Amino acid sequence: MAFSDRELLARIIQCEAGGEGENGMKAVATVIMNRVRVPYGEYQRIGQGSIRNVLYQEGQFDCMRTEIRGVPNQQNIWNARPEQIHYDIADWALAGNRLFTIGYSLWYFNPYAPCPSFFPSSGVGRFQVTIPQHCFYNPTELYAQT
């Protein structure tokens, strides 16, 4: 059985940010919905307004992989067990809400070090904010060319 968009979003929120508190989970949900809604660049072409397309884009979310570097990945959406808060945040994001501190960020990651100014290395994202352990990046002008 295929998961609904709401179920997919709740599961990815739980898997990617379940230990990051409410703001961390809302930040991840905001990035995902920013990718769904961005009107230009790579994610506009890939996402085309689809949560499913954004989440299943290869190499974007570790929680969408059953294997990483040849090793089984147990922390994935199929093993996730979302709770009510994850569904509440999914509903919040699907209703068009966004965490304002994230802005229009399209990327996040935990560098386990100070946040670099740009991410990915191609320079298409500029540092916006850290929430709690993750760095978030807004698109630069270069992103529009992707």
Backbone as JSON Lines, residues from 0, in Angstrom:
{"i":0,"aa":"M","n":[0.84,-1.18,0.0],"ca":[0.0,0.0,0.0],"c":[0.88,1.24,0.0]}
{"i":1,"aa":"A","n":[0.59,2.18,-0.88],"ca":[1.35,3.42,-0.95],"c":[0.91,4.37,0.15]}
{"i":2,"aa":"F","n":[1.86,5.08,0.73],"ca":[1.55,6.06,1.75],"c":[0.94,7.31,1.12]}
{"i":3,"aa":"S","n":[0.01,7.94,1.83],"ca":[-0.53,9.23,1.4],"c":[0.56,10.29,1.6]}
{"i":4,"aa":"D","n":[0.36,11.47,1.01],"ca":[1.31,12.57,1.21],"c":[1.44,12.9,2.69]}
{"i":5,"aa":"R","n":[0.33,12.92,3.41],"ca":[0.34,13.22,4.85],"c":[1.17,12.19,5.6]}
{"i":6,"aa":"E","n":[0.98,10.92,5.27],"ca":[1.73,9.85,5.94],"c":[3.21,9.94,5.61]}
{"i":7,"aa":"L","n":[3.55,10.17,4.34],"ca":[4.95,10.32,3.95],"c":[5.6,11.48,4.71]}
{"i":8,"aa":"L","n":[4.91,12.6,4.77],"ca":[5.46,13.77,5.43],"c":[5.63,13.52,6.93]}
{"i":9,"aa":"A","n":[4.66,12.91,7.58],"ca":[4.78,12.6,9.01],"c":[5.96,11.66,9.26]}
{"i":10,"aa":"R","n":[6.13,10.67,8.4],"ca":[7.22,9.71,8.58],"c":[8.59,10.34,8.35]}
{"i":11,"aa":"I","n":[8.71,11.19,7.35],"ca":[10.01,11.82,7.1],"c":[10.33,12.82,8.21]}
{"i":12,"aa":"I","n":[9.33,13.52,8.73],"ca":[9.54,14.43,9.85],"c":[10.06,13.66,11.05]}
{"i":13,"aa":"Q","n":[9.41,12.54,11.36],"ca":[9.82,11.73,12.51],"c":[11.24,11.19,12.3]}
{"i":14,"aa":"C","n":[11.51,10.69,11.12],"ca":[12.79,10.05,10.83],"c":[13.94,11.06,10.76]}
{"i":15,"aa":"E","n":[13.73,12.16,10.05],"ca":[14.8,13.14,9.85],"c":[15.02,14.06,11.05]}
{"i":16,"aa":"A","n":[13.95,14.34,11.82],"ca":[14.07,15.36,12.87],"c":[13.34,15.01,14.16]}
{"i":17,"aa":"G","n":[13.01,13.75,14.35],"ca":[12.26,13.35,15.54],"c":[12.9,13.73,16.86]}
{"i":18,"aa":"G","n":[14.22,13.83,16.9],"ca":[14.91,14.2,18.13],"c":[15.29,15.67,18.2]}
{"i":19,"aa":"E","n":[14.78,16.47,17.3],"ca":[15.17,17.88,17.21],"c":[14.16,18.85,17.81]}
{"i":20,"aa":"G","n":[13.14,18.33,18.48],"ca":[12.13,19.2,19.08],"c":[11.16,19.72,18.03]}
{"i":21,"aa":"E","n":[10.13,20.42,18.5],"ca":[9.08,20.9,17.6],"c":[9.62,21.84,16.53]}
{"i":22,"aa":"N","n":[10.48,22.79,16.89],"ca":[11.01,23.71,15.89],"c":[11.88,22.99,14.87]}
{"i":23,"aa":"G","n":[12.65,22.01,15.31],"ca":[13.47,21.24,14.37],"c":[12.62,20.47,13.39]}
{"i":24,"aa":"M","n":[11.52,19.88,13.9],"ca":[10.63,19.13,13.01],"c":[9.9,20.08,12.05]}
{"i":25,"aa":"K","n":[9.47,21.23,12.53],"ca":[8.82,22.21,11.66],"c":[9.8,22.74,10.62]}
{"i":26,"aa":"A","n":[11.08,22.88,10.99],"ca":[12.08,23.36,10.05],"c":[12.25,22.37,8.89]}
{"i":27,"aa":"V","n":[12.33,21.08,9.2],"ca":[12.45,20.06,8.15],"c":[11.2,20.06,7.27]}
{"i":28,"aa":"A","n":[10.03,20.13,7.88],"ca":[8.78,20.18,7.1],"c":[8.76,21.41,6.2]}
{"i":29,"aa":"T","n":[9.27,22.53,6.69],"ca":[9.31,23.76,5.89],"c":[10.22,23.58,4.67]}
{"i":30,"aa":"V","n":[11.39,22.98,4.86],"ca":[12.3,22.76,3.74],"c":[11.63,21.88,2.68]}
{"i":31,"aa":"I","n":[11.0,20.81,3.12],"ca":[10.34,19.9,2.17],"c":[9.27,20.65,1.38]}
{"i":32,"aa":"M","n":[8.44,21.41,2.08],"ca":[7.37,22.15,1.39],"c":[7.94,23.28,0.54]}
{"i":33,"aa":"N","n":[9.06,23.89,0.95],"ca":[9.72,24.88,0.1],"c":[10.14,24.24,-1.22]}
{"i":34,"aa":"R","n":[10.65,23.02,-1.16],"ca":[11.05,22.33,-2.39],"c":[9.83,22.02,-3.26]}
{"i":35,"aa":"V","n":[8.74,21.67,-2.65],"ca":[7.51,21.39,-3.4],"c":[7.02,22.65,-4.11]}
{"i":36,"aa":"R","n":[7.16,23.8,-3.46],"ca":[6.56,25.05,-3.96],"c":[7.5,25.99,-4.7]}
{"i":37,"aa":"V","n":[8.81,25.72,-4.68],"ca":[9.74,26.66,-5.32],"c":[9.38,26.8,-6.81]}
{"i":38,"aa":"P","n":[9.3,28.03,-7.32],"ca":[8.83,28.24,-8.69],"c":[9.92,28.2,-9.77]}
{"i":39,"aa":"Y","n":[11.13,27.78,-9.43],"ca":[12.21,27.75,-10.4],"c":[13.28,26.75,-9.96]}
{"i":40,"aa":"G","n":[14.18,26.44,-10.87],"ca":[15.33,25.6,-10.56],"c":[15.03,24.11,-10.51]}
{"i":41,"aa":"E","n":[16.03,23.38,-10.05],"ca":[16.0,21.92,-10.02],"c":[14.77,21.35,-9.31]}
{"i":42,"aa":"Y","n":[14.45,21.86,-8.13],"ca":[13.34,21.28,-7.38],"c":[11.99,21.58,-8.02]}
{"i":43,"aa":"Q","n":[11.88,22.7,-8.71],"ca":[10.63,22.97,-9.43],"c":[10.42,21.93,-10.52]}
{"i":44,"aa":"R","n":[11.49,21.61,-11.24],"ca":[11.38,20.61,-12.31],"c":[11.14,19.21,-11.76]}
{"i":45,"aa":"I","n":[11.81,18.88,-10.68],"ca":[11.68,17.54,-10.1],"c":[10.39,17.42,-9.31]}
{"i":46,"aa":"G","n":[10.15,18.41,-8.45],"ca":[9.0,18.34,-7.54],"c":[7.67,18.51,-8.24]}
{"i":47,"aa":"Q","n":[7.59,19.5,-9.12],"ca":[6.34,19.81,-9.82],"c":[5.15,19.75,-8.88]}
{"i":48,"aa":"G","n":[5.33,20.34,-7.68],"ca":[4.23,20.41,-6.72],"c":[3.92,19.1,-6.02]}
{"i":49,"aa":"S","n":[4.83,18.13,-6.06],"ca":[4.57,16.8,-5.51],"c":[5.5,16.47,-4.35]}
{"i":50,"aa":"I","n":[4.95,16.24,-3.18],"ca":[5.74,15.81,-2.03],"c":[6.46,14.51,-2.36]}
{"i":51,"aa":"R","n":[5.76,13.62,-2.99],"ca":[6.33,12.31,-3.34],"c":[7.56,12.48,-4.23]}
{"i":52,"aa":"N","n":[7.49,13.32,-5.26],"ca":[8.63,13.54,-6.15],"c":[9.82,14.13,-5.39]}
{"i":53,"aa":"V","n":[9.55,15.08,-4.51],"ca":[10.62,15.7,-3.73],"c":[11.29,14.68,-2.82]}
{"i":54,"aa":"L","n":[10.5,13.89,-2.12],"ca":[11.07,12.94,-1.17],"c":[11.82,11.8,-1.85]}
{"i":55,"aa":"Y","n":[11.32,11.36,-2.99],"ca":[11.93,10.23,-3.67],"c":[13.08,10.63,-4.61]}
{"i":56,"aa":"Q","n":[13.4,11.91,-4.69],"ca":[14.54,12.31,-5.51],"c":[15.79,11.64,-4.94]}
{"i":57,"aa":"E","n":[16.49,10.93,-5.78],"ca":[17.64,10.14,-5.34],"c":[18.69,10.99,-4.63]}
{"i":58,"aa":"G","n":[19.16,10.49,-3.51],"ca":[20.27,11.11,-2.79],"c":[19.92,12.3,-1.93]}
{"i":59,"aa":"Q","n":[18.66,12.61,-1.74],"ca":[18.3,13.82,-1.01],"c":[18.06,13.61,0.49]}
{"i":60,"aa":"F","n":[17.42,12.53,0.86],"ca":[17.07,12.29,2.26],"c":[17.52,10.89,2.67]}
{"i":61,"aa":"D","n":[18.39,10.81,3.66],"ca":[18.87,9.5,4.12],"c":[17.72,8.61,4.57]}
{"i":62,"aa":"C","n":[16.68,9.19,5.12],"ca":[15.54,8.4,5.6],"c":[14.72,7.77,4.47]}
{"i":63,"aa":"M","n":[15.0,8.13,3.24],"ca":[14.32,7.52,2.1],"c":[15.13,6.36,1.53]}
{"i":64,"aa":"R","n":[16.23,6.02,2.17],"ca":[17.11,4.95,1.68],"c":[17.04,3.73,2.6]}
{"i":65,"aa":"T","n":[17.02,2.57,2.01],"ca":[17.07,1.35,2.82],"c":[18.52,0.9,3.0]}
{"i":66,"aa":"E","n":[19.42,1.52,2.25],"ca":[20.84,1.18,2.31],"c":[21.66,2.44,2.09]}
{"i":67,"aa":"I","n":[22.74,2.6,2.86],"ca":[23.65,3.73,2.68],"c":[25.06,3.18,2.63]}
{"i":68,"aa":"R","n":[25.74,3.45,1.52],"ca":[27.1,2.96,1.3],"c":[27.22,1.46,1.51]}
{"i":69,"aa":"G","n":[26.23,0.71,1.03],"ca":[26.25,-0.73,1.1],"c":[25.85,-1.34,2.44]}
{"i":70,"aa":"V","n":[25.47,-0.49,3.39],"ca":[25.07,-0.96,4.72],"c":[23.57,-0.71,4.89]}
{"i":71,"aa":"P","n":[22.84,-1.7,5.41],"ca":[21.4,-1.48,5.64],"c":[21.15,-0.26,6.54]}
{"i":72,"aa":"N","n":[20.21,0.56,6.15],"ca":[19.82,1.75,6.91],"c":[18.52,1.46,7.63]}
{"i":73,"aa":"Q","n":[18.59,1.24,8.92],"ca":[17.39,0.94,9.71],"c":[16.58,2.19,10.01]}
{"i":74,"aa":"Q","n":[17.22,3.37,9.92],"ca":[16.51,4.62,10.19],"c":[15.93,5.13,8.87]}
{"i":75,"aa":"N","n":[14.76,4.6,8.52],"ca":[14.12,4.99,7.27],"c":[12.62,5.15,7.5]}
{"i":76,"aa":"I","n":[11.92,5.68,6.5],"ca":[10.49,5.96,6.68],"c":[9.65,4.7,6.83]}
{"i":77,"aa":"W","n":[10.15,3.59,6.32],"ca":[9.37,2.35,6.41],"c":[9.42,1.77,7.83]}
{"i":78,"aa":"N","n":[10.48,2.08,8.57],"ca":[10.59,1.65,9.97],"c":[10.1,2.72,10.93]}
{"i":79,"aa":"A","n":[9.83,3.92,10.44],"ca":[9.39,5.03,11.3],"c":[8.02,4.71,11.89]}
{"i":80,"aa":"R","n":[7.81,5.18,13.08],"ca":[6.52,5.03,13.77],"c":[6.08,6.42,14.23]}
{"i":81,"aa":"P","n":[5.48,7.19,13.31],"ca":[5.09,8.55,13.67],"c":[4.07,8.59,14.8]}
{"i":82,"aa":"E","n":[4.18,9.62,15.6],"ca":[3.24,9.87,16.68],"c":[2.37,11.06,16.29]}
{"i":83,"aa":"Q","n":[1.43,11.4,17.14],"ca":[0.48,12.48,16.82],"c":[1.18,13.79,16.48]}
{"i":84,"aa":"I","n":[2.26,14.12,17.19],"ca":[2.96,15.38,16.91],"c":[3.49,15.42,15.48]}
{"i":85,"aa":"H","n":[3.92,14.28,14.95],"ca":[4.44,14.25,13.58],"c":[3.32,14.49,12.57]}
{"i":86,"aa":"Y","n":[2.15,13.93,12.85],"ca":[0.99,14.18,11.98],"c":[0.53,15.63,12.12]}
{"i":87,"aa":"D","n":[0.58,16.17,13.33],"ca":[0.18,17.57,13.54],"c":[1.09,18.52,12.76]}
{"i":88,"aa":"I","n":[2.39,18.25,12.78],"ca":[3.33,19.1,12.05],"c":[3.17,18.9,10.54]}
{"i":89,"aa":"A","n":[2.9,17.68,10.11],"ca":[2.63,17.44,8.68],"c":[1.4,18.23,8.25]}
{"i":90,"aa":"D","n":[0.34,18.19,9.06],"ca":[-0.88,18.95,8.74],"c":[-0.6,20.45,8.71]}
{"i":91,"aa":"W","n":[0.2,20.92,9.66],"ca":[0.59,22.32,9.75],"c":[1.3,22.74,8.45]}
{"i":92,"aa":"A","n":[2.24,21.91,7.98],"ca":[3.0,22.23,6.76],"c":[2.12,22.13,5.52]}
{"i":93,"aa":"L","n":[1.28,21.11,5.46],"ca":[0.39,20.94,4.3],"c":[-0.62,22.08,4.19]}
{"i":94,"aa":"A","n":[-0.93,22.72,5.32],"ca":[-1.87,23.85,5.33],"c":[-1.21,25.15,4.85]}
{"i":95,"aa":"G","n":[0.09,25.08,4.53],"ca":[0.77,26.26,3.99],"c":[1.59,27.04,5.0]}
{"i":96,"aa":"N","n":[1.69,26.53,6.21],"ca":[2.49,27.22,7.22],"c":[3.97,26.96,6.99]}
{"i":97,"aa":"R","n":[4.8,27.88,7.5],"ca":[6.25,27.71,7.42],"c":[6.88,28.33,8.65]}
{"i":98,"aa":"L","n":[8.0,27.77,9.05],"ca":[8.77,28.32,10.16],"c":[9.5,29.54,9.61]}
{"i":99,"aa":"F","n":[9.16,30.73,10.09],"ca":[9.66,31.96,9.48],"c":[11.18,32.08,9.52]}
{"i":100,"aa":"T","n":[11.83,31.53,10.53],"ca":[13.29,31.64,10.61],"c":[14.0,30.86,9.5]}
{"i":101,"aa":"I","n":[13.32,29.91,8.9],"ca":[13.9,29.11,7.83],"c":[13.9,29.88,6.51]}
{"i":102,"aa":"G","n":[12.99,30.82,6.38],"ca":[12.89,31.55,5.12],"c":[12.49,30.61,4.01]}
{"i":103,"aa":"Y","n":[13.22,30.66,2.92],"ca":[12.93,29.81,1.77],"c":[13.99,28.71,1.61]}
{"i":104,"aa":"S","n":[14.55,28.3,2.73],"ca":[15.61,27.28,2.69],"c":[15.18,26.04,1.92]}
{"i":105,"aa":"L","n":[16.12,25.52,1.14],"ca":[15.88,24.31,0.35],"c":[16.78,23.16,0.8]}
{"i":106,"aa":"W","n":[17.72,23.44,1.71],"ca":[18.66,22.41,2.16],"c":[18.88,22.52,3.65]}
{"i":107,"aa":"Y","n":[19.21,21.39,4.25],"ca":[19.66,21.35,5.64],"c":[20.57,20.14,5.8]}
{"i":108,"aa":"F","n":[21.45,20.21,6.78],"ca":[22.25,19.06,7.15],"c":[22.9,19.33,8.49]}
{"i":109,"aa":"N","n":[23.39,18.28,9.13],"ca":[24.09,18.39,10.4],"c":[25.57,18.15,10.11]}
{"i":110,"aa":"P","n":[26.38,19.21,10.15],"ca":[27.79,19.05,9.8],"c":[28.65,18.53,10.96]}
{"i":111,"aa":"Y","n":[28.07,18.44,12.16],"ca":[28.84,18.05,13.35],"c":[30.04,18.97,13.53]}
{"i":112,"aa":"A","n":[29.9,20.21,13.08],"ca":[30.93,21.24,13.14],"c":[30.22,22.57,12.86]}
{"i":113,"aa":"P","n":[30.94,23.68,12.94],"ca":[30.28,24.95,12.56],"c":[29.74,24.9,11.14]}
{"i":114,"aa":"C","n":[28.63,25.58,10.91],"ca":[27.98,25.57,9.6],"c":[28.84,26.3,8.57]}
{"i":115,"aa":"P","n":[29.09,25.67,7.43],"ca":[29.78,26.4,6.36],"c":[28.87,27.49,5.79]}
{"i":116,"aa":"S","n":[29.46,28.48,5.16],"ca":[28.69,29.59,4.6],"c":[27.82,29.17,3.44]}
{"i":117,"aa":"F","n":[28.28,28.19,2.68],"ca":[27.54,27.74,1.5],"c":[27.37,26.22,1.53]}
{"i":118,"aa":"F","n":[26.25,25.75,0.99],"ca":[25.97,24.32,0.87],"c":[24.92,24.17,-0.21]}
{"i":119,"aa":"P","n":[24.98,23.17,-1.03],"ca":[26.08,22.23,-1.21],"c":[27.32,22.93,-1.74]}
{"i":120,"aa":"S","n":[28.35,22.15,-2.02],"ca":[29.65,22.71,-2.41],"c":[29.56,23.54,-3.69]}
{"i":121,"aa":"S","n":[28.51,23.35,-4.47],"ca":[28.34,24.13,-5.7],"c":[27.98,25.58,-5.43]}
{"i":122,"aa":"G","n":[27.69,25.92,-4.17],"ca":[27.4,27.31,-3.82],"c":[25.99,27.77,-4.11]}
{"i":123,"aa":"V","n":[25.07,26.83,-4.32],"ca":[23.69,27.22,-4.63],"c":[22.87,27.54,-3.39]}
{"i":124,"aa":"G","n":[23.39,27.25,-2.18],"ca":[22.69,27.57,-0.95],"c":[23.57,28.38,-0.02]}
{"i":125,"aa":"R","n":[23.0,29.45,0.58],"ca":[23.72,30.32,1.52],"c":[23.14,30.1,2.91]}
{"i":126,"aa":"F","n":[24.03,30.01,3.9],"ca":[23.62,29.77,5.28],"c":[22.54,30.77,5.73]}
{"i":127,"aa":"Q","n":[21.5,30.24,6.36],"ca":[20.4,31.04,6.89],"c":[20.37,31.0,8.42]}
{"i":128,"aa":"V","n":[20.31,29.77,9.0],"ca":[20.13,29.65,10.45],"c":[20.48,28.23,10.89]}
{"i":129,"aa":"T","n":[20.75,28.07,12.17],"ca":[20.94,26.74,12.76],"c":[19.76,26.46,13.69]}
{"i":130,"aa":"I","n":[19.14,25.31,13.53],"ca":[18.02,24.89,14.39],"c":[18.17,23.4,14.63]}
{"i":131,"aa":"P","n":[18.07,22.92,15.79],"ca":[19.05,23.01,16.86],"c":[20.43,22.55,16.41]}
{"i":132,"aa":"Q","n":[20.57,21.4,15.76],"ca":[21.88,20.9,15.34],"c":[22.08,21.02,13.82]}
{"i":133,"aa":"H","n":[21.04,21.4,13.1],"ca":[21.1,21.41,11.64],"c":[21.29,22.82,11.09]}
{"i":134,"aa":"C","n":[22.05,22.91,10.02],"ca":[22.27,24.16,9.31],"c":[21.26,24.21,8.16]}
{"i":135,"aa":"F","n":[20.64,25.37,7.96],"ca":[19.65,25.55,6.9],"c":[20.16,26.6,5.92]}
{"i":136,"aa":"Y","n":[19.85,26.36,4.63],"ca":[20.41,27.18,3.54],"c":[19.34,27.64,2.57]}
{"i":137,"aa":"N","n":[19.35,28.96,2.32],"ca":[18.46,29.56,1.32],"c":[19.14,29.52,-0.05]}
{"i":138,"aa":"P","n":[18.35,29.46,-1.12],"ca":[18.95,29.42,-2.46],"c":[19.63,30.75,-2.81]}
{"i":139,"aa":"T","n":[20.74,30.64,-3.52],"ca":[21.43,31.81,-4.08],"c":[20.96,31.98,-5.52]}
{"i":140,"aa":"E","n":[21.46,33.01,-6.18],"ca":[21.12,33.22,-7.59],"c":[21.58,32.04,-8.45]}
{"i":141,"aa":"L","n":[22.65,31.38,-8.05],"ca":[23.15,30.23,-8.8],"c":[22.13,29.11,-8.85]}
{"i":142,"aa":"Y","n":[21.31,28.97,-7.79],"ca":[20.32,27.9,-7.76],"c":[19.35,28.0,-8.94]}
{"i":143,"aa":"A","n":[19.0,29.2,-9.32],"ca":[18.04,29.39,-10.43],"c":[18.56,28.78,-11.73]}
{"i":144,"aa":"Q","n":[19.85,28.59,-11.84],"ca":[20.45,28.03,-13.05],"c":[20.53,26.51,-13.02]}
{"i":145,"aa":"T","n":[20.09,25.89,-11.92],"ca":[20.19,24.43,-11.79],"c":[19.05,23.75,-12.51]}
